[in-house]
Amino acid sequence: SGQDIRTENVLAALSVANVVKSSLGPVGLDKMMVDDIGDVTVTNDGATILKLLDVEHPAGKMLVELADLQDQEVGDGTTSVVIIASELLRVADELVKNKIHPTSVISGFRLAQKEAVKYIKEHLTIALDDLGRDGIANVA
């Protein structure tokens, strides 16, 4: 059924996220990856770990591609992107299981995004004029 397939897709995404979750942050754990020919790579870099994974499930592949895009565009945050995306999928799946229509879930996520951006702009940003010349130089 559609619900079973949706849940399987979410589980695949969560599986990919679980592989990199423990490598997150400054105290993240290293992973030892061994490829087909026996080459060993030890890293805690999410982008590297995901590139070395041989993911076959389409939903899992999408998360790996998302992380690769994040790495290309920003150069950082691959692990965070995978964890956040998989958790959003997990929550969405639970909401749909509780009889909330998928379009309502999407609308709710979009509203939450708008509110988060609004909060960041109002409370977590500083105008360049307020930083002053010394503040800008320190950031650079």
Helices and strands as residue ranges (DSSP letters): H 2-21, E 31-34, E 40-43, H 46-52, H 58-73, H 78-97, H 102-123, H 128-139
